């Protein structure tokens, strides 16, 4: 299905949610996967700005949970997220699922000229928010969050707006099983640029998998807490909204923080000042709303999580650097390689 929807189709979709509303402007967004449009809509109280998100690329079961996750976060945490007006999970005539949410003010952190202090503030906010949504509710298993209609067993963990959010049918009961499945799937798909690192990575991970032989509580995680999924107030660096919860999953709390450290630190070298600042700020923010459980193998577990997380750029390197000049591509490859070598040393 095309990612660009006609004005007529967008109007029909909005009126299926609010029959009296009229779309005045429809501006499609070219980035991303599914169809997203910025809308100006005439409502009973005047013109308002919204975002329409429509499933046109990912499987419907992957798309459907996001508006309910946003509503869960808005109701139960201090995390700034867009307010969802309504969601249409299925429809006979329209390209469902889709949902309408308010447009948040702010600029994408990825586009902002952040000072080191502002960057640290964003990371501190991220830690504080993570602590909040990690404490939000109890889940039974580890895996991707799904809506009740997309599970064979509709018994779930969290009820939002009359619908149940739970973990996918193929979820793992143990954190070790989940992380091993994730790791094995990625190590098999290393980009050719890094294929020679496989045996050393496998040996390293094998020595640390037993750090997962204990119980962990599944918590809600963002996974994609990246600068291009965060709106900030450019004057201060304060986080105005955390976007794109389409890949929300349940996981061990510290792994979610490691992913945020990598994304907000822009995959920095292991000993880089940027990484240290982000890591410290994340920890400070997290301590305001929650507490990480530490045991004698905490640091070994951190090394394992860093290795598994770093597989993302090692797998999708060619895709992520498509169109990047050769010199810059080589620089990035060398930085990823050095990170692995330093971690394994």
Backbone torsions as a table, in degrees:
resi	resn	phi	psi	omega
1	UNK	NA	142.3	-179.8
2	UNK	-66.1	149.7	177.9
3	UNK	-83.6	-14.5	-179.0
4	UNK	-100.8	123.8	-178.9
5	UNK	-107.4	141.9	-178.2
6	UNK	-68.6	158.0	176.9
7	UNK	-58.5	-38.9	-179.8
8	UNK	-63.5	-43.5	-180.0
9	UNK	-65.6	-42.4	178.9
10	UNK	-61.4	-41.7	178.6
11	UNK	-61.4	-42.3	178.9
12	UNK	-62.8	-38.8	-179.4
13	UNK	-66.5	-42.9	-179.9
14	UNK	-65.8	-40.4	-178.9
15	UNK	-72.8	-18.5	172.7
16	UNK	-71.5	-21.1	177.7
17	UNK	-93.7	-48.9	180.0
18	UNK	-134.3	97.5	-173.2
19	UNK	-56.2	-27.6	-176.5
20	UNK	-89.9	0.6	-175.8
21	UNK	-91.8	147.3	-179.4
22	UNK	-126.9	129.4	179.4
23	UNK	-79.2	121.2	178.6
24	UNK	-94.2	-37.8	178.7
25	UNK	-137.7	140.6	179.2
26	UNK	-132.4	108.8	-178.2
27	UNK	-115.0	102.7	179.4
28	UNK	-66.5	144.8	176.8
29	UNK	-98.7	129.5	-172.6
30	UNK	-82.9	-22.5	-177.4
31	UNK	-85.8	168.3	177.8
32	UNK	89.5	-173.1	-176.4
33	UNK	-106.7	-60.3	179.1
34	UNK	-76.4	168.7	-178.3
35	UNK	-75.8	126.7	178.2
36	UNK	-132.2	134.5	178.8
37	UNK	-133.3	140.4	168.3
38	UNK	-86.7	129.3	-176.4
39	UNK	-122.3	142.0	163.5
40	UNK	-107.0	122.6	-171.9
41	UNK	-125.6	133.6	173.8
42	UNK	-81.9	120.2	179.3
43	UNK	-118.5	-179.2	179.5
44	UNK	-62.1	-24.3	-177.6
45	UNK	-106.2	12.5	-179.6
46	UNK	111.9	-178.2	-179.1
47	UNK	-70.3	137.0	178.2
48	UNK	-135.4	156.3	-177.9
49	UNK	-102.8	130.8	-178.8
50	UNK	-134.1	168.9	171.2
51	UNK	-124.1	127.7	175.5
52	UNK	-104.7	125.5	178.8
53	UNK	-119.1	126.8	-172.7
54	UNK	-127.0	135.5	179.8
55	UNK	-75.0	109.6	178.2
56	UNK	-131.1	-2.4	-175.8
57	UNK	-131.4	-53.1	-176.2
58	UNK	-81.2	162.2	174.8
59	UNK	-59.8	146.6	-177.4
60	UNK	-57.2	-38.2	-178.2
61	UNK	-67.1	-25.5	174.9
62	UNK	-74.9	-32.9	-173.5
63	UNK	-82.4	-39.5	-168.2
64	UNK	-57.1	-35.9	-174.1
65	UNK	-70.0	-24.4	-167.7
66	UNK	-54.3	-49.0	-178.1
67	UNK	-62.3	-29.7	179.5
68	UNK	-76.5	-33.6	173.6
69	UNK	-64.3	-42.7	178.1
70	UNK	-60.7	-43.2	179.0
71	UNK	-66.0	-38.0	177.1
72	UNK	-61.5	-44.4	-179.9
73	UNK	-66.3	-42.2	-179.3
74	UNK	-63.1	-39.9	-176.3
75	UNK	-78.2	-31.0	-169.4
76	UNK	-115.1	-0.8	-177.9
77	UNK	-140.8	175.8	174.4
78	UNK	-96.9	8.6	-179.1
79	UNK	-67.3	124.4	178.0
80	UNK	-74.8	114.2	179.2
81	UNK	-132.9	159.3	177.3
82	UNK	-62.9	140.6	176.0
83	UNK	-79.0	126.1	-179.0
84	UNK	-85.0	125.4	177.0
85	UNK	-76.3	-48.6	178.1
86	UNK	-172.2	161.3	178.5
87	UNK	-130.0	143.6	174.9
88	UNK	-116.0	110.0	-174.3
89	UNK	-80.1	-37.0	177.7
90	UNK	-143.8	152.4	178.1
91	UNK	-157.8	140.8	-176.5
92	UNK	-71.7	-31.7	-172.0
93	UNK	-118.2	-14.6	-176.3
94	UNK	-110.0	157.0	-177.5
95	UNK	-75.3	68.6	178.5
96	UNK	-83.9	159.0	4.1
97	UNK	-77.6	154.7	173.4
98	UNK	-155.0	162.6	175.6
99	UNK	-150.4	156.4	-178.5
100	UNK	-115.9	132.5	179.4
101	UNK	-136.5	157.5	177.2
102	UNK	-68.4	147.0	177.3
103	UNK	-85.5	129.2	-177.6
104	UNK	-91.1	147.4	175.7
105	UNK	-79.9	156.8	179.8
106	UNK	126.2	174.2	177.9
107	UNK	-121.0	151.0	177.6
108	UNK	-62.6	132.1	180.0
109	UNK	-59.3	-29.7	-179.5
110	UNK	-66.8	-24.8	-178.7
111	UNK	-97.0	-7.7	-174.5
112	UNK	-89.3	152.1	175.9
113	UNK	-90.5	86.5	-173.2
114	UNK	-84.3	132.0	169.6
115	UNK	-75.2	163.0	176.0
116	UNK	-55.5	-36.5	179.6
117	UNK	-66.6	-39.7	178.9
118	UNK	-68.8	-38.3	177.9
119	UNK	-62.6	-42.7	177.7
120	UNK	-64.8	-38.2	179.2
121	UNK	-63.6	-40.8	178.0
122	UNK	-61.6	-41.6	179.0
123	UNK	-68.2	-37.4	178.2
124	UNK	-65.8	-40.9	175.3
125	UNK	-59.9	-43.3	-178.8
126	UNK	-60.6	-42.5	178.3
127	UNK	-64.3	-42.9	-179.7
128	UNK	-64.0	-42.9	179.5
129	UNK	-65.6	-42.0	179.7
130	UNK	-60.1	-42.7	177.2
131	UNK	-58.9	-35.3	-179.6
132	UNK	-70.3	-49.1	-177.8
133	UNK	-79.7	-17.4	171.6
134	UNK	-68.4	-27.6	179.8
135	UNK	-92.4	4.3	-169.5
136	UNK	-65.3	-48.2	-174.4
137	UNK	-164.5	166.3	-178.8
138	UNK	-96.1	131.5	171.7
139	UNK	-114.7	157.2	-174.2
140	UNK	-93.2	-26.6	-173.5
141	UNK	-137.6	178.1	-179.6
142	UNK	-110.2	128.3	178.2
143	UNK	160.4	-171.9	-179.3
144	UNK	-72.7	141.7	178.0
145	UNK	-76.0	138.2	-178.7
146	UNK	-132.8	157.9	173.3
147	UNK	-85.1	153.9	-174.0
148	UNK	-56.5	-33.8	-177.5
149	UNK	-69.4	-14.1	-179.1
150	UNK	-106.5	19.0	175.6
151	UNK	-123.9	140.8	176.4
152	UNK	-70.8	-30.2	174.2
153	UNK	-105.8	106.0	-172.8
154	UNK	-77.9	-7.2	176.6
155	UNK	-66.8	126.8	-175.2
156	UNK	-132.8	-161.9	-170.3
157	UNK	-111.9	-33.2	-173.4
158	UNK	-136.5	131.4	177.1
159	UNK	-103.4	126.6	-179.4
160	UNK	-134.2	123.7	178.1
161	UNK	50.4	39.2	177.2
162	UNK	81.0	-0.1	177.9
163	UNK	-115.1	155.0	-177.0
164	UNK	-105.7	128.4	171.9
165	UNK	-97.9	131.6	178.4
166	UNK	-148.4	-178.6	-177.6
167	UNK	-93.4	149.5	-175.0
168	UNK	-55.2	156.2	-177.7
169	UNK	-58.8	-30.5	-178.4
170	UNK	-90.2	18.2	-178.9
171	UNK	-64.0	157.3	-180.0
172	UNK	-101.9	141.8	177.8
173	UNK	-76.9	-29.2	-179.5
174	UNK	-110.9	147.9	177.8
175	UNK	-65.1	-37.1	179.0
176	UNK	-61.0	-44.1	-179.6
177	UNK	-62.1	-41.9	179.8
178	UNK	-63.2	-50.1	-175.3
179	UNK	-67.9	-36.4	177.0
180	UNK	-62.9	-42.3	177.7
181	UNK	-61.9	-42.9	179.0
182	UNK	-62.2	-47.1	-178.7
183	UNK	-63.1	-46.7	-176.9
184	UNK	-65.0	-35.7	177.5
185	UNK	-66.4	-35.1	-177.7
186	UNK	-82.6	-39.4	-177.0
187	UNK	-63.3	-26.2	178.0
188	UNK	-74.4	-15.3	-173.8
189	UNK	-116.2	24.4	179.0
190	UNK	-55.2	137.9	173.7
191	UNK	-60.0	148.2	-179.6
192	UNK	-55.4	-28.3	179.9
193	UNK	-59.4	-28.3	-173.5
194	UNK	-122.2	14.7	-176.0
195	UNK	-60.0	-30.6	-178.4
196	UNK	-70.7	-12.6	-179.9
197	UNK	-85.6	-7.4	-169.5
198	UNK	-59.9	-50.0	-174.1
199	UNK	-63.0	-39.5	179.0
200	UNK	-68.1	-39.4	177.5
201	UNK	-64.2	-42.9	179.7
202	UNK	-61.2	-43.1	-179.7
203	UNK	-65.3	-39.5	-179.9
204	UNK	-65.3	-49.0	-178.9
205	UNK	-61.9	-40.1	-178.6
206	UNK	-59.5	-33.8	-178.8
207	UNK	-75.0	-10.4	-175.6
208	UNK	-120.2	-3.7	-179.7
209	UNK	-63.9	-29.0	-179.1
210	UNK	-72.5	-6.7	172.6
211	UNK	-69.3	-11.1	-179.9
212	UNK	-95.8	2.8	-178.5
213	UNK	-83.3	66.3	176.5
214	UNK	-162.7	174.1	-178.3
215	UNK	-84.1	144.0	175.3
216	UNK	-133.6	144.2	176.9
217	UNK	-86.6	126.6	174.7
218	UNK	-69.7	128.2	177.6
219	UNK	-126.2	158.1	177.0
220	UNK	-69.2	131.0	178.6
221	UNK	-128.1	149.8	-179.0
222	UNK	-79.1	-43.7	-177.0
223	UNK	78.6	-45.2	-173.9
224	UNK	-110.5	44.9	179.9
225	UNK	-77.5	80.5	-174.4
226	UNK	-114.3	159.4	179.2
227	UNK	-57.2	-28.3	179.8
228	UNK	-86.9	3.9	171.8
229	UNK	-113.6	15.5	-178.7
230	UNK	-127.8	126.2	171.3
231	UNK	-94.9	134.5	178.3
232	UNK	-124.0	162.7	169.9
233	UNK	-89.6	111.7	-168.8
234	UNK	-62.4	-21.3	-179.3
235	UNK	-72.4	-30.3	-172.6
236	UNK	-123.7	-21.7	-173.8
237	UNK	86.2	1.0	178.9
238	UNK	-65.1	139.4	179.3
239	UNK	-72.9	123.3	-179.9
240	UNK	-95.1	-29.9	179.0
241	UNK	-164.4	144.3	173.4
242	UNK	-107.9	119.0	-171.9
243	UNK	-105.3	171.0	169.4
244	UNK	57.5	78.3	175.7
245	UNK	-99.7	24.2	-174.8
246	UNK	-65.6	-22.8	-177.8
247	UNK	-110.2	23.1	-179.3
248	UNK	-53.2	134.4	-177.2
249	UNK	-141.7	165.6	172.5
250	UNK	-102.1	141.4	-172.7
251	UNK	-159.9	175.9	172.1
252	UNK	-71.7	140.6	-173.2
253	UNK	-54.8	-43.5	-173.1
254	UNK	-69.5	-30.5	178.0
255	UNK	-64.4	-38.5	176.8
256	UNK	-60.7	-39.7	178.3
257	UNK	-68.8	-36.8	177.0
258	UNK	-62.4	-42.3	177.6
259	UNK	-61.2	-42.2	177.6
260	UNK	-64.1	-39.7	178.0
261	UNK	-59.9	-44.3	179.6
262	UNK	-65.5	-47.6	-176.7
263	UNK	-68.6	-47.8	-178.1
264	UNK	-71.9	-27.0	175.8
265	UNK	-85.9	0.8	178.0
266	UNK	54.9	45.5	175.0
267	UNK	55.1	44.2	-176.4
268	UNK	-67.7	157.3	174.1
269	UNK	-55.6	158.4	-173.2
270	UNK	-59.9	-36.0	-176.7
271	UNK	-105.6	15.8	-176.7
272	UNK	-71.5	144.0	176.9
273	UNK	-59.1	-37.3	-179.3
274	UNK	-59.5	-43.7	178.3
275	UNK	-64.4	-43.8	-178.6
276	UNK	-61.8	-40.9	179.5
277	UNK	-65.3	-43.4	179.7
278	UNK	-65.1	-44.6	-179.4
279	UNK	-61.1	-45.0	-179.8
280	UNK	-63.8	-44.2	-179.0
281	UNK	-66.0	-40.4	176.2
282	UNK	-58.6	-45.7	-178.9
283	UNK	-64.4	-41.5	179.2
284	UNK	-63.5	-43.7	178.7
285	UNK	-65.4	-41.5	-178.7
286	UNK	-62.4	-38.5	-178.6
287	UNK	-64.4	-18.4	178.9
288	UNK	-75.1	-24.0	-173.9
289	UNK	-127.0	-9.8	-175.3
290	UNK	-161.8	-177.7	-179.8
291	UNK	-142.6	130.4	175.8
292	UNK	-81.9	135.3	176.4
293	UNK	-80.9	124.6	-178.9
294	UNK	-114.9	138.3	175.6
295	UNK	-132.5	-172.7	-174.4
296	UNK	-66.7	-15.9	-177.3
297	UNK	-112.5	19.8	-177.9
298	UNK	-58.6	-46.0	-177.3
299	UNK	-69.3	-36.5	175.6
300	UNK	-64.3	-37.8	178.6
301	UNK	-66.3	-37.9	175.9
302	UNK	-58.5	-44.4	179.6
303	UNK	-62.2	-40.2	176.8
304	UNK	-62.3	-46.8	-179.2
305	UNK	-62.9	-39.6	177.6
306	UNK	-62.7	-40.1	179.7
307	UNK	-64.6	-44.8	-178.7
308	UNK	-68.7	-42.1	179.2
309	UNK	-62.5	-39.8	-177.2
310	UNK	-66.9	-15.0	176.9
311	UNK	-63.8	-22.4	178.9
312	UNK	-56.9	-59.6	179.5
313	UNK	-67.5	-26.6	178.7
314	UNK	-70.8	-25.8	178.1
315	UNK	-86.9	-46.0	-172.6
316	UNK	-101.6	25.6	-175.9
317	UNK	-59.5	-46.9	-178.2
318	UNK	-64.0	-39.5	178.8
319	UNK	-67.6	-43.7	-177.8
320	UNK	-69.4	-25.3	-176.9
321	UNK	-107.9	14.9	177.8
322	UNK	-60.6	126.9	-179.1
323	UNK	83.9	-4.2	178.9
324	UNK	-77.1	136.7	178.7
325	UNK	-54.8	149.6	-174.1
326	UNK	-57.0	-43.0	-178.7
327	UNK	-62.1	-42.8	179.5
328	UNK	-68.8	-37.6	178.4
329	UNK	-61.8	-42.6	179.2
330	UNK	-65.3	-38.1	179.2
331	UNK	-63.5	-44.7	179.4
332	UNK	-64.2	-41.2	178.8
333	UNK	-61.9	-42.5	179.6
334	UNK	-64.5	-36.7	-179.9
335	UNK	-67.9	-43.1	176.9
336	UNK	-63.0	-41.5	-179.5
337	UNK	-64.3	-42.1	179.7
338	UNK	-66.0	-37.5	177.2
339	UNK	-57.1	-47.9	-179.4
340	UNK	-62.7	-44.8	-179.3
341	UNK	-62.3	-42.0	178.6
342	UNK	-65.9	-40.7	-179.5
343	UNK	-65.6	-38.1	-176.6
344	UNK	-82.8	-12.7	-175.1
345	UNK	-65.2	NA	NA
